[in-house]
Amino acid sequence: MPRTPNIHGGGARTNQNGLHFEQTTSLDDALCNAGYTIINHTIYRGSQQIGMSVPQKKLYTYFLNPHGIHYYDYNSKEWRPDEAFVNFENNTVYIIEKKFQNCAGSVDEKLPGCHFKKLEYQKLFNPLHFDVEFIYIFNDWFLDERYRDTLDYIEYMGCHYFYNEIPLYFLGL
């Protein structure tokens, strides 16, 4: 189930390579390639429901709202993750944000905000007794030494990062 990258753009400064990276590091594709079945955002291992893959606004429409959680009761704005995996087996939600760079830019300043976003998501999931893990998926640009302090800070704040792919083992699979 390969995805066709959107060539029309996102934000005003989003480049085609960034769009391609975000759209080809798909959680759904990784799950299907590993033998899981996805039906209407619900993930199955054989006939057993093990979780949900709910990107962007679908986190609310397919999971939070049906469980009686409305963002405005907990947060001042609706946060929309690039991808989210709700693991029913370990009651953990994995928020996945993808960051692509090929030159210096504003992404550098956004990265330390992972802890704040993790706390905002945790407010939403506390009533459901789910923990939250916040994960960045980076391209190789972030292997550069200039990101050492930022990467150390991400880990220090209890967030995580990986390069170029979504690690299913980290999602409890």
C-alpha positions as CSV (number, residue, x, y, z in Angstrom):
1,M,0.0,0.0,0.0
2,P,2.7,2.6,-1.0
3,R,1.7,6.2,-0.8
4,T,2.0,8.6,-3.6
5,P,3.7,11.8,-2.3
6,N,1.8,15.0,-2.5
7,I,3.7,17.4,-4.9
8,H,1.4,20.3,-4.3
9,G,2.8,21.4,-1.0
10,G,1.9,22.0,2.6
11,G,2.9,25.1,4.4
12,A,4.2,28.1,2.4
13,R,7.8,27.0,3.0
14,T,7.5,23.3,2.8
15,N,9.7,21.8,0.1
16,Q,9.0,18.8,-2.1
17,N,11.7,16.7,-0.5
18,G,10.2,17.3,3.0
19,L,6.7,16.3,1.7
20,H,8.2,13.1,0.2
21,F,9.9,12.2,3.4
22,E,6.8,12.8,5.5
23,Q,4.6,10.8,3.2
24,T,7.0,7.9,2.6
25,T,7.8,7.2,6.3
26,S,4.3,5.9,6.8
27,L,3.3,4.1,9.9
28,D,0.5,2.3,8.1
29,D,2.9,1.1,5.4
30,A,5.4,-0.1,8.1
31,L,2.6,-2.0,9.9
32,C,1.3,-3.6,6.7
33,N,4.8,-4.6,5.6
34,A,5.3,-6.3,9.0
35,G,2.1,-8.4,8.5
36,Y,-0.5,-6.4,10.4
37,T,-3.9,-5.7,9.0
38,I,-5.5,-2.2,9.2
39,I,-9.2,-1.8,8.8
40,N,-10.7,1.7,9.4
41,H,-7.6,2.8,11.4
42,T,-7.8,-0.3,13.7
43,I,-4.7,-2.5,13.7
44,Y,-5.1,-6.3,13.9
45,R,-2.6,-9.1,14.6
46,G,-4.6,-12.0,13.1
47,S,-8.1,-11.4,14.5
48,Q,-7.0,-9.6,17.6
49,Q,-7.3,-5.8,17.8
50,I,-4.0,-4.5,19.1
51,G,-4.3,-0.7,18.5
52,M,-5.1,2.2,16.2
53,S,-3.2,4.2,13.7
54,V,-4.7,7.7,13.7
55,P,-2.8,10.5,12.1
56,Q,-3.6,14.2,12.4
57,K,-7.3,15.0,13.1
58,K,-8.2,11.3,13.0
59,L,-6.7,11.0,16.5
60,Y,-9.7,12.9,17.6
61,T,-12.4,11.7,15.3
62,Y,-11.5,8.0,15.5
63,F,-10.2,7.7,19.1
64,L,-10.5,10.6,21.5
65,N,-14.0,11.9,20.7
66,P,-15.6,8.4,20.7
67,H,-14.1,7.9,24.2
68,G,-15.6,11.2,25.4
69,I,-12.4,13.2,25.3
70,H,-12.8,16.7,23.6
71,Y,-9.5,18.6,23.3
72,Y,-11.0,21.9,24.6
73,D,-11.6,20.3,28.0
74,Y,-7.9,19.7,28.4
75,N,-5.9,21.8,25.9
76,S,-6.2,25.4,24.6
77,K,-5.7,24.1,21.0
78,E,-6.1,20.9,19.0
79,W,-2.6,19.3,18.5
80,R,-2.4,17.2,15.4
81,P,0.4,14.7,15.2
82,D,1.9,13.5,11.9
83,E,1.1,10.0,13.1
84,A,-0.1,8.4,16.3
85,F,-0.2,4.8,17.3
86,V,-2.5,3.8,20.2
87,N,-1.3,0.6,21.6
88,F,-4.1,-1.3,23.4
89,E,-1.8,-3.9,24.8
90,N,0.4,-1.6,26.8
91,N,-2.0,1.4,27.1
92,T,0.5,3.7,25.5
93,V,0.0,6.3,22.8
94,Y,3.0,7.0,20.6
95,I,3.0,10.5,19.1
96,I,5.2,10.6,16.0
97,E,6.4,13.8,14.5
98,K,8.5,13.7,11.3
99,K,11.1,16.3,10.6
100,F,13.0,16.7,7.3
101,Q,15.7,19.3,6.7
102,N,18.2,19.8,3.9
103,C,19.4,23.3,5.0
104,A,19.3,25.3,8.2
105,G,15.8,26.5,9.1
106,S,13.0,26.9,11.6
107,V,12.8,23.2,12.4
108,D,15.9,23.7,14.6
109,E,14.0,25.9,17.0
110,K,10.9,23.6,17.1
111,L,12.7,20.5,18.2
112,P,13.1,21.3,22.0
113,G,9.3,21.8,22.2
114,C,8.8,18.0,22.3
115,H,8.4,17.9,26.1
116,F,5.7,20.6,26.0
117,K,3.8,18.7,23.3
118,K,4.2,15.4,25.2
119,L,2.6,17.1,28.3
120,E,-0.3,18.5,26.2
121,Y,-1.0,15.0,24.7
122,Q,-0.7,13.4,28.2
123,K,-3.5,15.7,29.4
124,L,-5.8,14.3,26.7
125,F,-4.9,10.6,27.5
126,N,-4.8,10.7,31.3
127,P,-8.5,10.2,31.8
128,L,-8.2,7.1,29.6
129,H,-5.2,5.8,31.6
130,F,-2.9,5.8,28.6
131,D,0.7,6.9,28.8
132,V,2.3,9.0,26.1
133,E,5.6,8.7,24.3
134,F,6.7,11.4,21.9
135,I,8.9,10.4,19.0
136,Y,10.7,12.3,16.2
137,I,11.5,10.6,13.0
138,F,14.4,12.5,11.4
139,N,16.2,12.3,8.1
140,D,20.0,12.1,8.0
141,W,20.4,15.9,8.1
142,F,20.0,15.6,11.9
143,L,23.0,13.3,12.2
144,D,25.2,16.4,12.0
145,E,27.2,17.3,15.0
146,R,25.5,20.7,15.3
147,Y,22.4,18.8,16.6
148,R,24.2,17.0,19.5
149,D,22.9,19.4,22.2
150,T,19.4,19.4,20.9
151,L,19.3,15.5,20.6
152,D,20.7,15.3,24.2
153,Y,18.0,17.6,25.3
154,I,15.2,15.6,23.6
155,E,16.4,12.5,25.4
156,Y,16.8,14.4,28.7
157,M,13.2,15.5,28.5
158,G,11.9,11.9,28.1
159,C,11.3,12.1,24.3
160,H,12.8,10.0,21.6
161,Y,14.1,10.1,18.1
162,F,15.0,7.8,15.3
163,Y,16.2,8.2,11.7
164,N,14.4,7.6,8.4
165,E,11.9,4.9,9.7
166,I,9.4,4.2,12.3
167,P,10.7,1.5,14.6
168,L,7.9,-0.9,15.3
169,Y,9.8,-2.6,18.2
170,F,9.7,0.8,20.0
171,L,5.9,0.9,19.6
172,G,5.6,-2.3,21.6
173,L,5.2,-4.5,18.5
